């Protein structure tokens, strides 16, 4: 689809001018990438609730502007090289997404902040971006705003959190922007299908995915959680042994990844972050 939100808001018989304008906006905003194949004429007609003739007129307008290339059998490609993000020296820039996972208290946010300060890339932290909405939703549903262990949170709220976070990193990548994304990602990084989908999605828009897992021993994580003093960690700390029973401290993502060790006896996090930048992210 081209513009998921637009067609249903338009009446049947939408003019070619309106359709061309919406698709042009999608091209220029990066929702439709340079070189991407557009749906067939029939598919576009169904999507926009209009005739094939109207779609052909809209495509003709975009072709005259040079935004669409018509090929054989109604095949069309987006033609917008100006939309390819450039480095200051004019070379194409490849957006890089650094996905940082780890258990609560492992230090993943701190690593993300170090990398963000070094690169100038935005940091998208799950707690920072979704906490206020999560707490409001839980209270509305009659639960504690600090609940992170109940079935309701795990099956209803949590999936929505991650969907919002992934949508945000995808939108940044579509705009040619790199980002650093921090969240536990335990369920996600243990799911091969999920990892494959995200990797393929980013690859399709010319972006690169780097996965980092922050390892940390249990005692160090507990010490950090106590120091942090966040209400959402209260249950974990009060039921520490029970909490640990359901965690595999030696967990590793099923996708290619880098390990950062933030245990008490490990090398300084800043030093490991610098090596990560030099070996993986900067080349």
C-alpha angles and dihedrals in degrees: 000000000000107000110009095189100043111059097060090053093057128078123245110272094038110181122257088239093060093046092048090050093051094047090045089054090050091052095047093045092051098248086118110042130217108271094018116140115238122223118267121278091254092049091050091048090053092045094052096037094237142105130287088241091058091050090050090053091050091049089048090056092050091046090053088054090050093242095115130041116209116217135178120302095019092297112152134187131200110247110196111125089162087069093062106105113247134206116231089264091057098253118132111267120222112215111229124206115200108197111196119193134176144129123287109286095018094117100250094137091049090051090048092051092049091052092045092053091049097046104030089231119140118259117224106197117183096219094047095047101040109022098094092049092044092051092048091049093049092049091048089053091051097255133119111276087227096055113126100152108056126103089245093057095042097047104032113020102032096055090051091051092054094043089055092047094049092046089055095051090046091052091051091050091049088056091050095254126137118222143186113225122195127190136119091265089181097139092038098048090049091055112084093194092052092049092048092050094050093045092048092046093053093043090053090060094045096257129132126226123214118184121203125186118200110213120200135166119248097248093053092048092051092049091052093047091051091050092047091054095196116168091226089064095054096097093047093052094044092051099030099150092046090048092051092049089069095046130084104211089192093054116143128189117255090227126073107283149159123242122224114189114212097171118134094260096045127104118277114288092232091057093050090046091054091051090048091054093048097045104035117010109036102048 
